[in-house]
Amino acid sequence: MSIAFLLTTLVVVATPGTGVVYTLAAALSRGRRASVVAALGCALGIVPHLVATVTGVAAVLHASATAFQVLKYAGVAYLLYMAWATLRDKEALVVAGEARDGAVPARRVILRGVLINILNPKLTLFFFAFLPQFVDPAQAGALPRMLLLGGVFMLVTFVVFAGYGVLAASVRNHVISRPRVMSWLRRSFAGSFVALGARLAFTAR
């Protein structure tokens, strides 16, 4: 486990993106536990990309413009849905589109986080380009090593995202008592989902 791999992973994970936005929204709307669950969902969403890289599906996405575009625009549509779900609640932030009168089932929060990452083809291509730099395919045990590095990437993702969420949850009580702040946050998160969707829509392979 090289220092270069760990530093690169930390920089990539800590850079705000859809997973961070989703985790922060969970923290401010549902509290600390929801943010940790959301972080877990985002981390689990990495598994399909890791499997795709190991099995060669990433190469198909890289070679096939149609496959890449289909997955990309599915991701764009989902991010726009998340923006709409956030805006439609006029009193509080919405996570997973659930009603306010009960706790959101953990499995649904996790599912949303998984979908956010699954529907991002850039993550698969990132793994396709990133992991081979730290694994020599000609060496014995290359596959277990690639899986190990992928597991470390997932762990770092969970820890960093959960950290973001716990910090946001610590100021939650100060936020939810101010309707104007909540309204601004709701619009800001919705705008962030739209902006991230637009960025994904205009990215090339």
N, C-alpha and C positions, 0 to 999 in steps of 0.2 A: 504494500500500500504506500505509494509514493506521496510525498508532500505536494508535488505538482498536481496530482489528481485531487487531493483533498482541497487544496486552495481553489482550483478551477471549479470544483463542485460547489464549494461554498459561495463563490461569486455568482455562479449561474443560479443557484437556488435562492439566494438572498435578493436578487434583482426582482423588484415588484412585477408581478404578472397576474394572470387570471386566478391562479391558486391563492396568491396573497390577498387579492381583492375579495375573493370568496370567503377566506378565513377571517378577514377583518369584519366583513358583513355579519358572519355568524357570531363573532365575539360581541359586537355591539348590539345585535338584536336578541341573541339568546343567552349570552354569557360565556363564561370560561369553558365549561364542559362542551358546549356546542362548537367552540372554536377548535378544541383539541380533536373532536370527532371529525370536523371538517378537514383539519390538517391530515388526519389519518386517511380520509377519503382521497385527498389529493395525492398522498404518497402511494396508495394502492393503485391509483390511476396510472402510475408509471409502469406497473407490471406488464400490461399489454405491449407497451413500447419496447420494453426490455426483451420480451418474448419475440416480438417482431424482428428486432435486431438480430437475435440469436438464430432465428429460423430463416432469415433472409427476406422476410416480407418488406423490410425497410428498403432493400434493393429494388423491389417491385415498385414501391412508392416513388423512389428516386427515378426509375426508368419510365414509369407510366404517368403521363400528364393527366390522364382521365382519372385514375385512381387517386392521385394526389388532390385533384380539384374537388372530387366528390367528398372526400373526407374533410377537406378544408372548409367547404361551404356548409357542411353539416355542423362543423364547429362554430362557424360564423352565426348560423341560425340559432344555435343553442345559446350563444352569448347574448344575442338580441333578445331571446326569451328571458334570460336572467335579468336583463335590463328592464323589460316589461314587468316581470314579477316584482322587481324592487320598487318600481314606480306606482304600481297599482294599489299598494297599501298606503293610504294617506296619513296614517298615524304612527307607523313604525316600519323599520326595515324588514324586508321579507327574506327569509332564507328557506329555500326549498318549497316556496309557494304555499305554506301551510297557514291555517288559521291561527289567530293570536291567542285563542282560549285554551291552549294546551301545548305541551312540549312537543317539539318536532321529533318523530322517531329517529333514533340514531342511524338506522339503516338508510333512511331517506337522505339525511345529511351526507352520509358517506357516499351514497349513489350519485348525488349531484357533484361531489368533488371528483369522483372517479370519471364521470362523464366529461367534466371540464377538461381533464387531461387526456382522456382517450380521444376526444374529437379535435386534437391538435396534432396534425401530421408533422409539424416542425419538431415536435419532441422526439418522434420516431427517427427522423433524419438526424437530429442532434445526437442521439445514441449511436446511430449508424456511423457518424463521423467521429464521435468523441471516444467511445470505448476502445476501438481498435488502436488508438494512439497509446494505450496503456497495456495492451495485450498483444503478444506475438502469436498469430494464428498457427505458426509452424511449431510452436512449443507444445509439449505434452501438457495436458490440463488447461488448455486455453479456454475451453467452455466453462469449467467451474470457476476459473478466475474472472471471466466476464460476468458471470452470475453474481459473484462476490462483490465486484465493483458496482454492479447495478443495485445490489442490496444496500451497499453503503450509501449510494446516491439517494435511495429511498429513505434511509434512516436520517440522513442530513436534511432532506426535504421535510420530513415530519417534525424534526426538532426545531428547525428554523421557522416553519409555518406556525407550529404550536406556540413558539416564543412570540411571534407577532400577535397571535390571537390572545394569549394571556395578558400581554401588555395592553392591548386594546380593551380587553374585558375589565382591566383594573380601573379604567376611567369611565366605564359604562354608566354607572349611577349618576355621574355628573353630566352625562350626555343625554340620557333618556328623559331627564327632568326638564329639559329645555326644548320645547316643540320646534322653535326655529332652527336650532342646531340639528335636530333629527331630520327636519325637512331638507336642510342643506346636505346632510350626509346621504339621505336617500337619493337625492338627485346626483350627488357626486359619484356614488357607487354605480348608479344606473349609467351615468355618462362614462364611467370607467369601463364598464362592460361593453358599451357601444364602441368606444375608442379601441379597445382591445380586439373587438370583432372586426373593425375596419382595418386595423393593422394586419390581422390574419388574412383578411380578404385580399389585401394588396401584396402579400408576400409571395415570392416565387420559390420554386424548389432550390 
